[in-house]
């Protein structure tokens, strides 16, 4: 067997393994219909990240949304933002927080996830059927592309939340139960919930 033929055989074998792994990963997505919502205050009011010399403001909503969708789409079949989904089984309200430690050069990302059944009464929104709060850290420099490091911290926190949701029997059962509610109305009502106090 010539070297070229051996390399071709090895390359074909490697490609077939990669394709089969990708197909397996795609087939292991959990079914269900989830609408993701982040309160509009996180898109309207930036927070200042702590640093003695730099003046860096962070708008949490857009970056947390991007990170959350990246993580959720890997594990669940049907993930949409509330604005695009009326018939979701579950509305997942995400509350992002970000803190920077300038001494250690560490971004601390936190996401609080609250899950609501789409038929939830709009006057009873202080009782989600599941609440998960996870934090993650990412080393990075606030002065050099901070969004890159903040997104990584949000993704790490979101991955921890997903691991918890994947093992929660109530959550898994609920995302597969058809609902006739209006997710957009529910999400609008969720905008009025108070934001958790954040301490570091």
C-alpha positions as CSV (number, residue, x, y, z in Angstrom):
1,X,0.0,0.0,0.0
2,X,1.5,3.4,-1.0
3,X,1.7,6.2,1.4
4,X,-0.9,8.3,-0.6
5,X,-3.4,5.5,-0.6
6,X,-2.8,4.9,3.2
7,X,-3.4,8.6,3.8
8,X,-6.6,8.6,1.7
9,X,-7.9,5.6,3.6
10,X,-7.1,7.2,7.0
11,X,-8.7,10.5,5.9
12,X,-11.9,8.7,4.8
13,X,-12.1,6.7,8.0
14,X,-11.6,9.9,10.1
15,X,-14.3,11.8,8.1
16,X,-16.8,8.9,8.5
17,X,-16.2,8.9,12.3
18,X,-16.7,12.7,12.5
19,X,-19.9,12.5,10.4
20,X,-21.3,9.7,12.5
21,X,-20.5,11.5,15.7
22,X,-22.2,14.7,14.4
23,X,-25.3,12.6,13.5
24,X,-25.3,10.9,16.9
25,X,-25.1,14.3,18.6
26,X,-27.9,15.7,16.5
27,X,-30.1,12.7,17.3
28,X,-29.6,13.0,21.0
29,X,-31.3,16.4,21.2
30,X,-34.1,16.5,23.7
31,X,-37.6,17.1,22.2
32,X,-39.9,19.8,23.3
33,X,-40.8,23.4,22.6
34,X,-39.1,26.1,24.7
35,X,-39.4,29.9,24.4
36,X,-36.5,31.9,25.8
37,X,-37.0,35.3,27.3
38,X,-34.7,37.9,28.9
39,X,-36.5,40.9,30.5
40,X,-36.2,44.1,28.4
41,X,-34.5,45.9,31.3
42,X,-31.3,43.9,30.4
43,X,-31.5,45.4,26.9
44,X,-32.0,49.0,28.1
45,X,-29.9,49.5,31.2
46,X,-26.1,48.7,31.0
47,X,-24.1,48.0,34.0
48,X,-20.6,49.3,34.7
49,X,-17.9,46.7,35.3
50,X,-15.6,47.3,38.2
51,X,-12.1,48.6,37.3
52,X,-10.0,51.4,38.8
53,X,-8.8,52.9,35.4
54,X,-11.2,51.6,32.7
55,X,-14.8,52.8,32.2
56,X,-16.5,49.7,30.6
57,X,-20.3,49.4,30.4
58,X,-22.0,46.1,29.6
59,X,-25.4,45.6,28.1
60,X,-26.3,42.1,29.5
61,X,-29.3,41.2,27.3
62,X,-27.8,40.8,23.8
63,X,-24.7,38.9,24.9
64,X,-26.5,36.6,27.4
65,X,-29.2,35.9,24.7
66,X,-26.5,34.9,22.2
67,X,-24.7,32.6,24.7
68,X,-28.0,31.1,25.9
69,X,-29.2,30.2,22.4
70,X,-25.9,28.7,21.5
71,X,-26.0,26.4,24.5
72,X,-29.7,25.5,24.4
73,X,-29.8,24.8,20.6
74,X,-27.1,22.1,21.2
75,X,-29.4,20.1,23.6
76,X,-33.0,20.9,22.7
77,X,-34.8,20.5,19.4
78,X,-37.0,23.5,19.3
79,X,-35.6,26.7,20.9
80,X,-37.0,30.1,20.0
81,X,-37.1,33.6,21.4
82,X,-40.4,34.6,22.9
83,X,-41.0,37.1,20.1
84,X,-41.0,34.3,17.6
85,X,-43.0,31.7,19.6
86,X,-46.7,31.6,20.6
87,X,-47.1,27.9,21.2
88,X,-44.1,27.0,23.4
89,X,-44.7,24.4,26.1
90,X,-42.4,26.2,28.5
91,X,-41.1,29.8,28.8
92,X,-37.6,29.9,30.2
93,X,-36.9,33.3,31.8
94,X,-33.2,34.0,32.0
95,X,-31.7,36.7,34.2
96,X,-28.0,37.4,33.5
97,X,-25.5,39.1,35.7
98,X,-21.9,39.9,35.2
99,X,-19.1,41.0,37.6
100,X,-15.4,41.7,36.9
101,X,-12.7,41.2,39.5
102,X,-9.8,43.5,38.3
103,X,-7.3,42.1,40.8
104,X,-7.6,38.5,39.6
105,X,-8.7,39.5,36.0
106,X,-11.7,37.2,36.2
107,X,-15.2,37.7,34.8
108,X,-17.9,36.2,37.0
109,X,-21.0,35.4,35.0
110,X,-24.3,34.3,36.6
111,X,-27.6,33.2,35.1
112,X,-30.8,32.6,37.0
113,X,-33.2,30.5,34.9
114,X,-36.9,30.3,35.9
115,X,-39.2,28.0,33.9
116,X,-42.9,28.8,33.5
117,X,-45.6,26.6,32.0
118,X,-47.1,28.5,29.0
119,X,-50.6,28.3,30.6
120,X,-49.4,30.0,33.8
121,X,-51.8,32.5,35.2
122,X,-50.5,36.0,34.6
123,X,-51.2,37.0,38.2
124,X,-49.2,34.1,39.7
125,X,-45.8,34.6,38.1
126,X,-43.8,34.6,41.3
127,X,-44.0,30.8,41.4
128,X,-42.0,29.2,38.5
129,X,-42.1,25.4,38.5
130,X,-38.3,25.3,38.5
131,X,-35.6,27.8,39.3
132,X,-31.9,27.2,38.7
133,X,-29.1,29.6,39.5
134,X,-25.5,28.9,38.2
135,X,-22.3,30.9,38.2
136,X,-19.1,30.5,36.1
137,X,-15.8,32.2,35.9
138,X,-13.6,33.2,32.9
139,X,-10.1,34.7,33.0
140,X,-9.7,37.7,30.7
141,X,-8.6,41.3,30.3
142,X,-11.3,43.9,30.6
143,X,-9.4,46.2,28.3
144,X,-9.1,43.7,25.4
145,X,-12.3,42.4,23.7
146,X,-14.2,42.0,27.0
147,X,-17.3,40.7,25.1
148,X,-15.3,37.6,24.1
149,X,-14.6,36.6,27.7
150,X,-18.1,37.6,29.0
151,X,-19.8,35.4,26.4
152,X,-17.6,32.5,27.5
153,X,-18.6,33.0,31.1
154,X,-22.3,33.2,30.1
155,X,-22.0,30.0,28.1
156,X,-20.3,28.2,31.0
157,X,-23.1,29.2,33.3
158,X,-25.8,28.3,30.8
159,X,-24.2,24.9,30.3
160,X,-24.4,24.2,34.0
161,X,-28.1,25.2,34.0
162,X,-28.8,22.9,31.0
163,X,-27.2,20.0,32.9
164,X,-29.6,20.6,35.8
165,X,-32.6,20.9,33.5
166,X,-31.7,17.7,31.6
167,X,-32.0,15.7,34.9
168,X,-35.2,17.4,36.1
169,X,-38.2,15.0,35.5
170,X,-40.8,17.7,35.8
171,X,-39.0,20.0,33.3
172,X,-38.6,17.1,30.8
173,X,-42.2,16.1,31.2
174,X,-43.5,19.7,30.8
175,X,-41.6,20.5,27.6
176,X,-43.3,17.6,25.9
177,X,-46.8,18.4,27.1
178,X,-48.8,20.5,24.5
179,X,-49.9,23.9,25.7
180,X,-52.5,26.2,24.2
181,X,-51.3,29.4,25.9
182,X,-49.8,32.5,24.4
183,X,-46.1,32.7,25.1
184,X,-45.8,36.3,24.0
185,X,-48.4,37.5,26.6
186,X,-46.6,35.5,29.3
187,X,-43.2,37.0,28.3
188,X,-44.6,40.5,28.4
189,X,-45.9,39.9,32.0
190,X,-42.5,38.4,33.0
191,X,-40.8,41.8,32.1
192,X,-42.4,43.2,35.3
193,X,-40.9,40.7,37.7
194,X,-38.3,42.2,40.1
195,X,-34.7,41.4,39.4
196,X,-32.7,39.4,41.9
197,X,-30.2,41.2,44.1
198,X,-26.7,40.4,43.0
199,X,-23.9,40.3,45.5
200,X,-20.1,39.6,45.1
